[in-house]
Amino acid sequence: MNNKVGYLLRTIRHLHVCGSKLGPSFRTAMRTYTLGISRRKSAIQSVNLRRFLLNVPPWRLESSLRLLSQKVPVYSKEDGTVQEQNATKTLLDEHVQSSSSALDPLEEDRSVVEENLVVKSGRSQLQQFFDDLKKCTSPCDVLDLVSKSAISEKHCSNCFTTMWMLTKKLSEDQKHYEKQLMVEHPAFMQLCQRLMQESRSMWCDDLVYSLHAVLKLGVPQNTRLVQTLLRVCQERLNEFDDRCVSVVATTLVTMEKSRNVDVLQAGLQLLVEQRIPKISNIFMLQSMMKCFGKDAPLSLKRKFEDRVLKELDHLTPVNAQHMFSALAAMNYCSMPILDASSNKIIENIPGTPFWQLIRVLKSCSILQYRNVVLYSAIANYVTSAIYMWDTKQIVLFLSAFEGLRFRPVELMDILAEKVTSHPESLNLKDILSVLRVYSLLNHVPKCQNQEFLESLNGALNKYLTRISNVDLLKAVYSFCILEYLPQPALSQLLQEDNLNELLKSDGLNKEQNEMMLHYVNICLELDSPPSFTKPATMFIKKLSSPLVSDLPEVREALLKLLGDERMFQQNIQLPHDYNIDFEIKMDANRKKALPVTEVDDPADAPDIQRVAVLCVPPSAFCFDTRHPRGKLAMKMRHLKVLGYHVILVHYQEFKKLKTEEAIECLKREIYSADAFPVSDVNLQDNV
């Protein structure tokens, strides 16, 4: 008996060595049988394995038997003597010779039929379950099916995924109601318990999709179920293929930081760093980029960039749209990738979903990526398909463009017409957004300026009884930038109680409130017509210390142009807390500069023209134009009221000019009788 057992063990060892000749199916069966690591143990598998071992075809053993007959050493001394090897050969020969008669043909046919019936029965039950699952219309239907069915881990994963898919497209109120019913269902706890029990034996894709679905269904992250799934994912991370890694990466993006999340993310990072060179699926790369985010080391970000650059030829329009948000998540501006993605989006922009365009624009703002061709293409598409968008969507587009300092004139004119015709279509949030966008971009429609502002004022008046003081201040400030004074809103804002509440804010909020109130006060003094009734209470801000700016390039050019330092002054502080970089006093026709010491005339002297030279950064203009933005336009308007002729110097570009070009530029602006009139600053670009 012991000899037979020894022969059998040595036979199994020999079959392991000869596995390459026996094929992968045999190696899998042997590993399953000898190590006991099968995923699902069944009588059918055991019968098939025994039959496979007893009916090994002679041609599969031919090579290994030849090795034994040639006395080639296959085993070490520990594995047995040569006699034992010969005995093993004899035993194998007996199995080969008797393989045809190992089972009676009739018995074999009968067993095969029985096995086929069992398999078909199992398959029919499985198919029936999935057919019933497809008919479910709510999470409770799925749980009802679970309560009356015997489910496996495959069923368990599909149940959670189906419940998530059924709630995915519902409204927020419907989601809340359905999830409440789901949690209260008696089978839900049973399903969660089953998922925890089966998690270590599940297929990897079932495991990761279960984790994803559980979190999407609103199961709290600190529950035992979620933490168990996270731990199992940590243990089995090396078993995950690229798709599973992508799903886990997508899931981790939505999770809060915790010990298990951090450990899984760290392990995922090590795994991804090894696999990046082999990943060719751009969508999977994007999921991983979003997962690691801005905290990823620079070396990993560059590896992602290099891999994506190699796959740019396979970039699809959808990939291009998601590429912006992936790079924004990492806060990594890769110009080659962004340029290629922009070109792909521009080529395929018709039909692009609304939210994808919004995400692209917001990602450009995060990455500080400036591409006027892309911005113009999106603006033109939105304008050409204006019938597709409602007012709220257009407002969101304009808010995204404002964040990029881009001024889509035609689109803004269209929205102004809609607002003028139907101001009731705007809620309070929309009104505040429209005011903010139009004031910061310094845009009012050319033909309906007053009607547009009056429509917004009328819409705002309906909300004065329930608007917060901060929102009221923002609305009035925006109106003031656009040179419009809303009487009812101003009267309510400047009430003593409301002012005290605004000035009680702490830190940055208080500074912002003081700044806006200061400019509202200036507008009341300089912009209000004689017929306007000023509120009794006025906010008076203490003057800030003068700003000292060192502009050597402009100063040198003025010295060479005017010939003497006494012909201009630098860093002039005005009573209304406005600062002027350079002031030049000239005759009324601006043909001759006058020394500062010789002119003591008042500001409104008819024979004196004061010239204010303002050196402004690129951020003071709308992108790719010379159109001043809201705050600069308001300053120019007020300086004109104070008697100044304003000259704008684009300082970044001025520094690039040669000395002769810089002098000629200032000469043309200072002495030209056809200089740009400040009064039209709201209606056209400054050149």
C-alpha positions in Angstrom: 0.0 0.0 0.0 2.8 2.4 0.9 4.6 1.6 -2.4 1.5 2.5 -4.3 1.1 5.8 -2.5 4.8 6.5 -3.2 4.4 5.7 -6.8 1.3 8.0 -7.0 3.2 10.9 -5.4 6.2 10.6 -7.7 3.8 10.3 -10.7 2.3 13.6 -9.7 5.7 15.2 -9.3 6.7 14.0 -12.7 3.6 15.3 -14.3 4.4 18.8 -12.8 7.8 18.6 -14.5 6.2 17.6 -17.8 3.5 20.3 -17.5 4.8 22.2 -20.5 4.1 19.2 -22.7 0.7 18.6 -21.2 -0.6 22.1 -21.9 -2.0 24.9 -19.8 -5.3 23.2 -19.1 -3.6 20.3 -17.4 -1.3 22.6 -15.3 -4.4 24.5 -14.1 -6.2 21.3 -13.2 -3.1 19.9 -11.4 -2.6 23.2 -9.4 -6.3 23.1 -8.5 -6.3 19.5 -7.4 -3.0 19.3 -5.6 -3.1 22.7 -3.8 -6.8 23.0 -3.2 -7.0 26.6 -4.4 -10.0 26.3 -6.7 -12.4 29.2 -6.8 -15.4 27.0 -6.8 -15.2 23.4 -5.6 -17.7 21.0 -7.3 -18.2 17.4 -7.9 -18.0 18.0 -11.7 -14.5 19.4 -11.4 -13.3 16.4 -9.3 -14.7 13.9 -11.8 -13.2 15.7 -14.8 -9.8 16.0 -13.1 -9.8 12.2 -12.2 -10.8 11.4 -15.8 -8.1 13.7 -17.1 -5.4 12.1 -15.0 -6.5 8.6 -16.0 -6.9 9.3 -19.7 -3.7 11.2 -20.5 -3.1 10.8 -24.3 0.0 8.8 -25.1 1.4 11.5 -27.4 1.4 14.0 -24.5 3.6 11.6 -22.5 5.8 10.5 -25.3 8.5 13.1 -24.7 8.7 12.7 -21.0 8.8 8.9 -21.3 11.6 9.2 -23.8 13.6 11.2 -21.3 13.2 8.4 -18.7 14.2 5.7 -21.1 17.3 7.6 -22.0 18.1 7.8 -18.3 18.2 11.6 -18.3 18.2 12.7 -14.7 14.9 14.5 -14.1 14.8 14.4 -10.3 17.3 15.2 -7.6 18.4 12.6 -5.1 15.8 13.6 -2.7 13.1 12.8 -5.2 14.0 9.1 -5.4 16.4 6.6 -6.9 16.6 5.4 -10.5 14.6 2.3 -9.6 11.8 4.5 -8.3 11.9 6.4 -11.6 11.7 3.2 -13.5 8.8 2.1 -11.4 7.1 5.4 -12.1 7.6 4.8 -15.8 6.0 1.4 -15.5 3.1 2.8 -13.6 2.6 5.5 -16.3 2.8 2.9 -19.0 0.1 0.9 -17.4 -2.1 4.0 -17.2 -1.5 4.7 -20.8 -2.2 1.2 -22.0 -5.4 0.9 -19.9 -6.7 4.4 -20.6 -9.2 3.1 -23.2 -10.6 0.6 -20.7 -10.4 2.7 -17.6 -14.1 3.4 -17.7 -16.8 1.3 -19.3 -18.0 3.1 -22.5 -21.7 3.0 -21.5 -20.9 4.2 -18.0 -18.8 7.0 -19.4 -21.5 8.1 -21.8 -24.0 8.0 -19.0 -21.8 10.1 -16.7 -21.1 12.6 -19.5 -24.9 13.0 -20.0 -25.4 13.6 -16.3 -22.6 16.1 -16.1 -24.0 18.0 -19.1 -27.5 18.1 -17.5 -26.0 19.5 -14.3 -24.0 22.1 -16.2 -27.0 23.1 -18.3 -29.2 23.3 -15.2 -26.6 25.5 -13.5 -26.3 27.7 -16.5 -30.0 28.0 -16.9 -30.4 29.1 -13.3 -27.6 31.6 -13.7 -29.1 33.0 -16.9 -32.5 33.1 -15.3 -31.1 35.2 -12.4 -29.5 37.7 -14.7 -32.6 37.9 -16.8 -34.6 38.7 -13.7 -32.0 41.2 -12.6 -32.4 43.1 -15.9 -36.1 43.4 -15.3 -35.6 45.2 -12.0 -36.6 48.9 -12.0 -35.5 49.9 -8.5 -33.0 48.8 -5.8 -35.8 47.3 -3.8 -36.7 45.0 -6.8 -33.1 43.8 -6.8 -33.2 43.1 -3.1 -36.5 41.2 -3.5 -34.8 39.0 -6.1 -31.9 38.5 -3.7 -34.2 37.4 -0.9 -35.7 34.6 -2.9 -32.6 33.4 -4.8 -29.5 31.5 -3.8 -26.7 34.0 -4.8 -23.0 33.5 -5.3 -20.3 36.2 -5.2 -20.9 36.9 -8.9 -24.5 37.5 -8.1 -23.6 39.7 -5.2 -21.4 42.0 -7.2 -23.9 42.3 -10.0 -26.6 43.2 -7.5 -24.7 46.1 -6.1 -23.8 47.3 -9.6 -27.3 47.1 -10.8 -28.7 49.0 -7.8 -26.2 51.8 -8.5 -27.1 51.9 -12.2 -30.8 52.1 -11.3 -30.3 55.2 -9.1 -27.6 56.8 -11.2 -29.9 58.8 -13.4 -32.6 59.7 -10.9 -33.0 63.2 -9.5 -31.5 64.0 -6.1 -34.9 63.7 -4.3 -35.6 60.4 -6.0 -32.1 59.1 -5.2 -32.6 60.0 -1.5 -36.0 58.2 -1.4 -34.8 55.1 -3.2 -31.7 54.8 -1.1 -33.7 55.1 2.1 -36.0 52.3 1.0 -32.9 50.2 0.0 -31.3 50.6 3.4 -34.5 49.7 5.2 -35.0 46.6 3.1 -34.3 43.4 5.2 -32.2 41.8 2.4 -29.8 44.8 2.2 -28.0 43.8 5.4 -27.9 40.2 4.2 -26.4 41.2 0.9 -23.7 43.4 2.6 -22.8 40.6 4.9 -22.5 38.2 2.0 -20.3 40.7 0.1 -17.9 40.9 3.1 -17.8 37.1 3.4 -17.1 36.5 -0.3 -14.8 39.4 -0.9 -11.6 37.4 -0.6 -12.7 34.7 -3.1 -14.3 37.0 -5.7 -12.9 37.7 -9.1 -10.8 40.9 -9.0 -13.2 42.8 -11.4 -16.2 41.8 -9.2 -14.3 43.0 -6.1 -13.4 46.5 -7.5 -16.8 47.1 -9.1 -18.5 46.1 -5.9 -16.4 48.7 -4.0 -17.2 51.3 -6.6 -20.9 50.6 -6.5 -21.2 50.4 -2.7 -19.7 53.9 -2.4 -21.9 55.3 -5.2 -24.9 54.0 -3.3 -24.0 56.2 -0.4 -22.7 53.6 2.1 -20.5 55.5 4.5 -16.8 55.2 4.1 -16.2 54.4 7.7 -18.5 51.3 7.7 -17.1 47.8 8.2 -18.2 46.9 4.7 -16.2 49.6 2.9 -13.2 49.1 5.1 -13.2 45.4 4.5 -13.3 45.9 0.8 -10.4 48.3 1.0 -8.3 45.8 3.0 -9.1 43.0 0.5 -8.1 45.3 -2.4 -4.8 46.0 -0.6 -4.1 42.3 -0.2 -5.0 41.4 -3.8 -3.5 44.4 -5.5 -0.9 42.5 -7.4 -3.7 40.3 -8.9 -5.4 43.4 -10.5 -5.2 43.9 -14.2 -5.1 47.3 -15.8 -8.9 47.6 -15.9 -9.2 46.8 -12.2 -6.4 49.3 -11.4 -8.3 51.9 -13.3 -11.6 51.2 -11.5 -9.9 51.4 -8.1 -8.1 54.6 -9.1 -11.5 56.1 -10.2 -13.1 55.1 -6.9 -10.3 56.5 -4.7 -10.7 59.9 -6.2 -14.1 60.3 -4.5 -13.0 59.0 -1.1 -11.9 60.9 1.9 -8.4 60.5 3.3 -8.1 57.6 5.8 -5.5 55.0 6.8 -6.8 52.3 4.5 -7.3 54.7 1.6 -3.8 56.1 2.0 -2.3 52.6 2.1 -4.2 51.4 -0.9 -3.3 54.6 -2.8 0.4 54.2 -1.9 0.4 50.5 -3.1 -1.5 51.5 -6.2 1.2 54.2 -7.0 4.0 51.6 -6.7 2.1 49.2 -9.0 1.3 51.9 -11.5 4.9 53.2 -11.7 5.9 49.7 -12.8 3.1 49.2 -15.3 2.9 52.7 -16.9 5.3 51.7 -19.8 2.9 48.9 -20.7 -0.4 50.7 -20.4 -1.7 51.8 -23.8 -5.3 52.6 -22.9 -5.5 56.4 -22.5 -8.7 56.2 -20.5 -7.0 54.1 -17.9 -4.1 56.4 -17.8 -6.5 59.3 -17.2 -8.2 57.5 -14.3 -4.9 56.9 -12.6 -3.8 60.5 -13.2 -7.0 61.7 -11.4 -6.5 59.2 -8.6 -3.0 60.4 -7.7 -3.8 64.0 -8.3 -1.7 67.0 -7.4 0.0 65.1 -4.6 1.7 62.8 -7.0 5.5 63.2 -7.2 6.8 65.1 -10.2 8.6 62.0 -11.5 5.3 60.1 -11.7 3.6 63.1 -13.4 6.4 63.1 -16.0 6.0 59.3 -16.6 2.3 59.8 -17.2 3.1 62.6 -19.6 5.7 60.6 -21.5 3.3 57.6 -21.8 0.4 59.8 -23.0 2.6 61.5 -25.6 3.4 58.1 -27.1 -0.3 57.4 -27.4 -1.4 60.8 -28.9 -1.9 59.1 -32.3 -4.8 57.1 -30.8 -6.3 60.1 -29.0 -10.1 60.2 -29.5 -12.3 63.3 -29.0 -13.6 61.9 -25.7 -10.1 61.2 -24.6 -9.2 64.8 -25.5 -12.0 66.2 -23.4 -11.1 64.1 -20.3 -7.4 64.9 -20.7 -8.0 68.4 -19.5 -9.6 67.3 -16.3 -7.0 64.6 -15.8 -4.1 67.1 -16.1 -6.0 69.6 -13.9 -6.4 67.0 -11.2 -2.6 66.6 -11.2 -2.2 70.4 -11.6 0.4 69.6 -14.3 0.4 71.8 -17.4 1.8 69.7 -20.3 1.7 72.0 -23.3 2.2 69.3 -26.0 -0.7 67.2 -24.6 -3.0 70.2 -24.1 -2.3 71.5 -27.6 -3.0 68.1 -29.2 -6.1 67.7 -27.1 -7.3 71.2 -28.1 -6.9 70.5 -31.7 -8.9 67.3 -31.4 -11.7 69.1 -29.5 -11.8 71.9 -32.1 -12.0 69.4 -34.9 -14.9 67.5 -33.3 -16.6 70.2 -31.3 -20.2 69.8 -32.7 -22.2 67.6 -30.4 -19.8 67.9 -27.5 -21.9 67.7 -24.2 -22.5 70.8 -22.2 -20.7 69.7 -19.1 -17.6 68.5 -21.0 -17.2 71.9 -22.5 -17.5 73.5 -19.0 -15.0 71.1 -17.6 -12.5 71.9 -20.4 -12.8 75.6 -19.7 -12.5 75.2 -15.9 -9.5 73.0 -16.4 -7.9 75.6 -18.6 -8.3 78.1 -15.7 -6.8 75.8 -13.2 -3.8 75.0 -15.5 -3.5 78.6 -16.6 -3.6 77.3 -20.2 -4.2 80.1 -22.7 -5.4 79.1 -26.1 -7.5 81.8 -27.8 -8.3 79.4 -30.8 -9.9 76.9 -28.4 -11.8 79.6 -26.5 -13.1 81.1 -29.7 -14.1 77.7 -31.1 -16.1 76.9 -28.0 -17.7 80.4 -27.9 -18.6 80.2 -31.6 -20.1 76.7 -31.2 -22.2 77.8 -28.2 -23.4 80.9 -30.2 -24.2 79.0 -33.3 -26.2 76.4 -31.4 -27.8 79.0 -29.0 -31.2 77.2 -29.4 -29.7 74.2 -27.6 -28.9 76.0 -24.4 -31.2 77.6 -21.8 -30.3 80.8 -20.0 -28.7 79.1 -17.0 -26.4 77.2 -19.3 -25.3 80.3 -21.1 -24.6 82.0 -17.8 -22.4 79.1 -16.8 -20.5 79.3 -20.1 -19.9 83.0 -19.6 -18.8 82.5 -16.0 -16.2 79.9 -17.2 -15.0 82.4 -19.9 -14.7 85.2 -17.3 -12.4 83.0 -15.3 -10.2 82.9 -18.3 -10.5 86.7 -19.0 -12.0 85.8 -22.3 -14.7 88.1 -23.7 -17.1 86.4 -26.2 -18.8 89.5 -27.5 -21.4 88.0 -29.7 -22.5 85.5 -27.0 -22.7 88.2 -24.4 -24.8 90.4 -26.7 -27.2 87.4 -27.2 -27.6 86.8 -23.5 -28.2 90.6 -22.9 -31.1 90.5 -25.4 -32.6 87.5 -23.6 -32.3 89.2 -20.2 -33.8 92.4 -21.5 -36.7 90.5 -23.0 -37.3 88.0 -20.2 -35.7 89.2 -16.9 -38.1 86.9 -15.0 -36.1 83.9 -16.3 -33.3 84.7 -13.9 -33.2 83.7 -10.3 -31.0 85.5 -7.7 -27.9 83.3 -8.4 -28.2 84.0 -12.1 -28.6 87.7 -11.6 -25.4 87.9 -9.4 -23.5 85.8 -12.0 -24.6 88.0 -14.9 -23.7 91.2 -13.1 -20.3 89.8 -12.1 -19.4 88.6 -15.6 -20.5 91.7 -17.4 -18.9 94.0 -14.9 -15.5 92.2 -14.7 -15.3 91.8 -18.5 -16.5 95.4 -18.9 -19.1 94.6 -21.4 -22.5 96.2 -22.1 -24.5 95.7 -25.3 -23.9 98.6 -27.7 -27.6 99.2 -28.6 -29.4 98.3 -25.4 -27.1 99.4 -22.6 -29.6 101.2 -20.5 -32.4 98.7 -21.1 -30.2 95.8 -20.2 -29.1 97.4 -16.9 -32.6 98.5 -16.0 -33.9 94.9 -16.6 -31.2 93.6 -14.2 -32.1 96.2 -11.7 -35.8 95.3 -11.9 -35.0 91.6 -11.5 -32.8 92.3 -8.5 -35.4 94.5 -6.7 -37.7 91.4 -6.4 -35.1 89.8 -4.2 -34.2 92.7 -1.9 -36.3 91.4 0.9 -34.4 88.1 1.1 -31.0 88.8 -0.3 -28.0 88.7 2.1 -26.0 91.8 2.7 -22.8 90.4 1.1 -24.7 89.4 -2.1 -26.4 92.9 -2.1 -22.9 94.5 -1.8 -21.6 92.4 -4.7 -24.6 93.3 -6.9 -24.3 97.0 -6.2 -20.5 97.0 -6.7 -21.0 95.3 -10.1 -23.6 97.9 -11.1 -21.2 100.7 -10.1 -18.5 99.3 -12.3 -20.9 99.4 -15.2 -21.7 103.1 -14.4 -25.2 102.4 -13.2 -26.5 103.3 -9.7 -29.4 101.1 -8.6 -31.4 103.4 -6.2 -33.4 100.9 -4.2 -30.5 98.5 -3.7 -28.1 101.3 -2.7 -30.6 102.7 -0.2 -30.9 99.3 1.5 -27.2 98.6 1.3 -26.1 101.8 3.0 -28.4 101.4 6.0 -26.4 101.7 9.2 -27.3 98.2 10.4 -26.3 96.6 7.1 -23.0 98.5 7.0 -22.1 97.4 10.5 -22.8 93.8 9.7 -20.6 94.0 6.6 -17.7 95.6 8.5 -17.8 93.1 11.3 -16.5 90.3 9.1 -13.1 89.0 9.9 -9.9 88.8 7.8 -10.1 88.7 4.1 -13.9 89.1 3.9 -13.7 92.3 5.8 -11.0 93.7 3.5 -13.0 92.7 0.4 -16.2 94.3 1.8 -14.3 97.5 2.7 -12.8 97.6 -0.8 -16.2 97.2 -2.5 -17.8 99.8 -0.3 -15.0 102.2 -1.0 -15.6 102.0 -4.7 -19.3 102.3 -4.3 -18.7 105.5 -2.4 -16.4 106.8 -5.2 -19.0 106.0 -7.8 -21.7 107.9 -5.8 -19.4 111.0 -5.7 -18.1 110.9 -9.3 -20.8 109.1 -11.4 -24.1 110.2 -9.9 -26.1 112.6 -11.9 -27.6 115.8 -10.3 -31.0 114.2 -10.2 -29.8 111.1 -8.2 -30.7 111.1 -4.5 -27.6 110.1 -2.5 -28.2 108.0 0.6 -27.9 109.7 4.0 -25.2 107.3 5.2 -21.9 107.1 3.3 -19.0 104.8 3.9 -15.7 106.6 4.3 -12.5 104.6 4.0 -9.2 105.7 5.3 -6.7 106.4 2.5 -4.1 103.7 2.0 -0.4 104.5 1.9 0.8 105.6 -1.6 2.0 102.8 -3.9 5.6 103.2 -5.0 6.2 101.5 -8.3 9.6 101.3 -10.0 9.2 101.4 -13.8 12.7 102.1 -15.1 11.9 101.4 -18.8 9.0 103.9 -18.9 10.9 106.4 -16.8 13.9 106.3 -19.1 11.8 106.6 -22.2 10.0 109.7 -20.8 13.3 111.3 -19.9 14.5 111.0 -23.4 11.2 112.1 -24.9 10.6 115.1 -22.6 14.3 115.9 -21.9 14.0 116.8 -18.2 12.8 115.2 -15.0 10.9 118.3 -14.1 8.5 117.6 -17.0 6.7 114.8 -15.3 6.0 113.3 -11.9 6.0 109.7 -10.7 3.7 107.9 -8.2 1.0 110.5 -7.8 -1.6 109.7 -5.1 -5.0 111.3 -5.7 -7.7 112.1 -3.1 -9.9 109.2 -4.0 -7.2 106.7 -3.3 -6.3 106.4 -7.0 -2.6 106.1 -7.9 -1.0 107.4 -11.1 2.3 106.0 -12.3 3.3 109.1 -14.2 1.6 112.5 -14.6 2.5 115.0 -17.4 1.0 118.5 -17.6 0.5 119.9 -21.1 -1.2 122.7 -22.8 -4.9 122.3 -23.8 -4.1 121.0 -27.2 -1.5 118.5 -25.9 1.2 119.9 -28.2 3.7 121.0 -25.5 4.7 119.6 -22.1 4.9 122.0 -19.3 7.3 121.9 -16.3 5.6 120.8 -13.1 7.0 123.8 -11.1 5.6 126.3 -13.5 2.0 125.1 -13.2 0.0 125.8 -10.1 -3.3 126.1 -11.8 -6.4 124.2 -10.5 -7.3 120.8 -12.0 -10.1 122.3 -14.0 -8.0 125.1 -15.6 -9.2 125.4 -19.3 -5.7 125.9 -20.7 -4.1 122.9 -18.9 -4.4 119.2 -19.8 -3.2 116.6 -17.3 -2.0 113.3 -18.8 -2.0 110.2 -16.6 0.2 107.4 -17.8 -0.9 104.0 -16.3 1.4 101.0 -16.6 -0.8 98.0 -16.4 -0.2 94.2 -16.4 -1.8 91.8 -18.9 -4.3 90.7 -16.3 -5.9 94.2 -16.5 -7.0 93.5 -20.1 -9.4 90.9 -21.5 -7.4 88.0 -22.9 -5.8 88.6 -26.3 -7.2 92.1 -26.6 -6.6 95.7 -25.4 -10.1 95.9 -23.9 -9.7 97.0 -20.3 -11.4 94.9 -17.7 -14.0 96.3 -15.2 -11.9 97.8 -12.5 -9.4 99.4 -14.8 -12.2 100.8 -17.0 -13.8 102.3 -13.9 -10.5 103.9 -12.9 -10.1 105.4 -16.4 -13.6 106.8 -16.3 -13.1 108.4 -12.9 -9.7 109.9 -13.9 -11.4 111.5 -16.9 -14.0 113.0 -14.5 -11.1 114.4 -12.5 -9.7 116.1 -15.6 -7.1 113.6 -16.8 -6.3 112.2 -20.3 -5.4 108.5 -19.7 -2.7 106.6 -21.5 -2.4 102.9 -21.0 1.0 101.2 -21.3 1.0 97.4 -21.6 4.0 97.1 -19.4 5.0 93.5 -20.3 5.1 94.3 -24.0 6.6 97.7 -23.4 9.7 96.1 -21.8 10.3 94.1 -24.9 10.6 97.3 -27.1 13.9 98.8 -28.1 14.7 102.3 -26.8 13.8 104.0 -30.0 10.5 102.1 -30.3 9.6 102.8 -26.7 10.1 106.5 -27.2 8.1 106.6 -30.4 5.3 104.6 -28.7 5.0 107.2 -25.9 5.3 110.1 -28.2 2.5 108.9 -30.4 0.2 108.4 -27.3 1.1 111.6 -25.5 1.2 114.1 -28.3 -1.3 112.6 -30.7 -4.5 114.7 -31.1 -6.3 111.5 -32.1 -5.6 109.6 -29.0 -8.2 107.1 -27.8 -11.1 108.9 -26.1 -11.6 107.7 -22.5 -15.3 108.3 -22.7 -15.8 105.4 -25.1 -13.9 103.0 -22.9 -17.0 100.9 -22.3 -17.8 100.5 -25.9 -14.7 99.5 -27.8 -11.2 98.1 -27.3 -8.4 100.3 -26.3 -5.6 100.3 -28.8 
